[in-house]
């Protein structure tokens, strides 16, 4: 299979994984009504997609390198399908949680394996291009999940929306058999040594912690955003999801490409993070309290451009860190584990604040986490 085609397949798998995050927002009213969920309980349902990563992403990355990325990703796809089946057929709220937990295992194996496979390409220019594209998989996948879920739930049923957002796995997963086996390096290193190796890297820790604060806040923001826009702007949930999806794809592509271009001109990733994380804090805080359509759309566009720049920068920094002898799957696992700990924690916390203080409570929480990411990025490593 040509390398460009391989990038498309791997990116498509990443998009499908992120669609599991995006699908939850438009079906929120149905889950609240059907299962009697509070905002905090809904936040837990949303955040459990990354529970496996929060618990074991670093060792999973080391294991994936040793077992083989193809095998680990096939297992990941199977777990995503199983989790979606459990979630979509749930009759009690506890099965919603179980389904999301099972899906989280598949999500983890996909988001660790796909970029590690891309980083193993022999052409450095292809690696740079692929990693830049990969930096958009979370927001674009979430936007697609929002769109598809909103369209299906409007005309059909929320359970079918879950299935529709998982269907691409069945098409993309068999294509892995036609791709060249990647070289991951350090496959003989023990699990313990692989984990210790990435945890000892100060540069990796700084990127992982910055990305964690960013990812936790972004996951919570996108989970509650459709309902928030519908309430604040008095619009339908489908229109809300459409606005979010359109601005997310356009804004993130612009932000990611801009960040990649600037990084290629020897501007440090730290500088980009220091500029865009505070801008995200201001944009999200404005968005969650605004009742004006022009102000809300402007804040949403700024938020998405910044999102693309921050995510693209964090992912683009990893191959350089890996040159110090670290395993790329282990680094991807580290980024995922730190991020997903925050993704599990922040949405329920934001939901509890919404229950107590309305959307203004979420604005304060989300803005605070982006400021925390900014503060972490301030320290120089050289």
N, C-alpha and C positions, 0 to 999 in steps of 0.2 A: 504494500500500500504506500503511495506517495506520502512524504512527510506532511504536506499541507492537508491532505485528507485525514491523516492521523490526528492532526491538531483539531480539525473540525469535529471528529468523533469524540475526542477527549473533552473538548470544550462543551459539546452537546451533553455529555454525561454530567459535567459540572453544572450546566444550566438546569438539567432535570433534578439534580440534587437540591439546588437552591429553590426550585419551584415548590419543593416541599415546605419551605419557609413562607413563600409568597402566597400559597393557596389558602392559608389559614385566615387572613384578614377578611376577605369577602364572605366567608362562611361563618364569621363570628356571630351575627344575629341568630342564625339557625342553631348554633351550638348553645348559645345563651338560652334560647327558647326551648330547645329539645332536651337539654340536660340540666337546666337551671344553674348554669355556671355564673359565678361572680366575675368581675374584671380580673381579680387576682388569680382565680382558678383558670380563666381563659389564658392569662399570661403564662401560667405553668404549662398548659397544653401547647402553646406556641413555642415555649423555650425548650421543651423536652426533645425537640428535634436534634439538639446538639449535646444531649446528656452523655452519650457514649464518648464523645470527644472530650468533654469536661473531665471524665474519669480516666481515660487511657489513651489519648491521642498520640503522645510521644512513644510509648511502647508499641502502639499499633503501627506507627511509621517505621520503627526498627523492624518489627515483624514483617511488614509488607515488603521491605527491602530483601529480607532473607527468604521469604516464601515465594516471592515473585509478584510483580505488580499486576500482571494479567490475572493470576489466581485471586489475589486480594480484591481486585475490582469486580470480578465475576461474582464473588461472594457478596460484595457490597451491593451490587445490583439486585441479587436474589433477596437480600434482607430488606431492601427498600420496597420491593414488590410485596413481600410478606407483611411488612409493617403497614403498608397502605391498605391491604385487605382487612387486617384486624381493625384499623381505624375506621374504614368505610362501612364495616358491618357491625360496629359497636352499638350495643343497646343500653349500656350504662356508662357513666363517665369514667369508671376505672379502666374500661377497655380503650377509651380514647388515649389515656396515659400509656397503656401497654403498647398500643399501636405506634405511638410516637417514639417510644423508647426503642422498639425494634427497628423502626425506620432510621433512628439516629445512628445505629451501628452501620447500616448501609451508607448513610450520608458521610460518615467519618471515613470509611474505606475509599469512597469515590474522591472526596476532596483532598485526601492525602495522596492517593495513587495517581490521579490524572496530572497534576502539575509536576510530580516527580518524574513521570514518564516524559513529559515535555522537556524537562531540564536535562534528560539523558540523550537528547538529540545531539548528533556530532557537530552540526553546523552552528557556530556561536550566534550568527545573525538570526537563524531560525529560532534558537532558544530565546533570544531577546524578544523577538516578535511574539512568540507563543506565550511567554510569561506576561507580556504587556496585555495581550488579549485575555489571558486567564484572570487578570486583575479585575475584569468586569463581570466575571461569572456570577458573583453573589447578587449585585443589584439588578443585572439584566435578567437573571433567573427568577429573582423575586418578582420583578415586574411582569414577566411572562406568567408566573404562577398567579399573580393578581388578576391579570387579564382573563386567563383561561377559567380560573375559578369563578370570577364574577360573571362571565358569560354563561357558563354552565349552570350556576346556581340561580341565575335570573330566569332561565327558561326551563330548567330541569330540576336537579336535586343536588344537595351538597355532597352526598355520597358519590355521585357520578363525577363531581368536580375533583374529588380526591383521585379517582381512577384516571381521569383525563390528564392530570398533572404528572402521573407516574408512567403513562403509556409509552413515552419515548424510550424508556429503559429497554423495552422489549425489542425495539428496532436497533438501538445503538450497541447494546451489549454483545451480540454475536459478531459484530465487526471487529472486536478486539482480537479475534482469532486470526485475522488477516494482517495484523500489524507486527512489525519487527520487534523481537524481544528487547526491552531496554536494559542498558547497563546501569545499575544503581550504585555500585561501589560499596565497600565496607560490609558486604553481605555475611562475612564470617565473624564479624564483631558480635560479641555477646549482647543480649538484650540490655543488661545492666550497664555495660560500657557505652552502648549507643545512647542510652538515656542520659547518662552522666556527661557524655561528650557535649551534647547540645546545651545542657543546663549550665555548664561551665563557661559558655561563651557569653560575654557581656553584651556584645553587639546583637547576638540573637535574642537575648533576654529583653533588651530595650525595644527591639522591633516587635517582639511577641507581646509585651505588656502594652505598648502603644496601640497595636492592632486589637488587643483584647478590649480595651476601653472603647475603642471605636466600634468594634463589632457588636458588643453588648448593647450599646446605645442605639445603633442602627437597626438591630434586630427588633428591639422593643418599639422603636419609632415606626417601622414598617408594619409591625403586627397591629398596632392601634391606629395607624394613619387612615385607612379607609373609613372606619367608624367616626374618627375625629373630624375628617373633612365633611362627611355627611351631616354631622351634628352642627359644626361651626358655620358651614356655608349653606346648610339646608338643601342638600342635593341627595340624589339616590346613591346607593352603595355601588352600583355598576358604573355610574358616571365618575364617582370618586376613585374607583379602581382604575378606570381608564385614564384619568388625569395623572394619577401616580405612575402608572406604567409608561405612558408617553414621555413624561418628563424624566423618569428614571433612566430609560434607555438612552435618550438623547443626551441628557446631562452627564451620565456616567461615561459614555463613549468620549465625549468632549474632554472631560476631566482626566480620564485615563490616558488618552492620546497626548494631551498637553503635558501631563506629568512625564510620560515616556520621552517626549521630545526634549523637555528641559533636562531630564536626567542624562540624555545623550549629549548634552552640551556641558557636562561636568558640573552641573549644579547639584549640590548634595541633597540626598533624600531628606535629611534632617530639616533643611530649609523649607522644603515643600510642606512637610508635616507641620512645621511651626506656623506656616501661613494659613493652611487650609483647615486645621482642626479648630482654631478659634472662630473662623468663619462659619463652620458647621454648627458650633454652639449657638451663635447668634441666630442663624437661619432656622434651626429647629425650635428654639425657644419662641421665636416670632411666629412660626407656622402654627404651633399648637395653641396659641392664644388669639390668633387673628380671626376676625369674622368678615374681613374684606377679601373679596375674590382676587383683585389685582395684587394685594400684598401677599396673600397666601400663595398664589402662583409664582410670584417672584421669589419668595422664600424657598419654595419647593425646588425651583430651578437651581438656585444657588446651592442648596443642600445637596442636590444630586451631582452637580459639577464637582463640589468638594469631596463627595463620597468617592467618585471615580478617581480623583487625584490621590486621595489618601490610600485607598485599597491598592491601586496600581503601584504606588511607591513602595508600600510594605512588601508586596510580592516580588517586585523587581530587585529589592535589596537582598533577597535570600540566596540567589546563585553566587553572588560575591562573597557572602559569609561562608557558603559551602566550600569555597576554594581553600579555606583554612583546614581542610581535611575532615570536614563534617559530612555526614550522610544527608543528602537532600530529602529523602523521605522522612528522616528523623526531624529535620528542620521544619518541614511541612507539618509534621505531627505536633511539634512544639507550638507553632503558630496556631494550629487548630485547637490544641488543648487549652492554651491560655485564653483564646477567644471564646471558646465554647463554655468555659467556666462562667465567664461574664454573660454569655447568651442565655445560660440557664438561670442566672441570678437576676439580671436586670429587668426582663419583661414582667415577672411576678411583682417585683418591687415597684415598677412603674404602674402596674395595674392596681396595686394597693394604694398608691398615691392618687390615682384617678378616682378610686372608690371614696377617698377621703376629701380630696380637694379639686376634683374635676380635671379638665385637660390642662389647667395651669400647673397642677402638681406634676404631671408628666413633663411639661416644658422645663421645669426646674431640674428634675432628675436627669433628663436626657442631656440638657446643656451642660450639667455638671460633669457627666462622664466624658464628654468631648474635651472639656477643659482639663480633666485629669490626663487624658491622652496627650494633650499639648504639653503639660508639665513634665510628663515622662520623656517626651521627645527632646526636651531642652538640653539634656546632658550630652556633651561630646564624648565620643568613644576613642578618638585619636588624639 
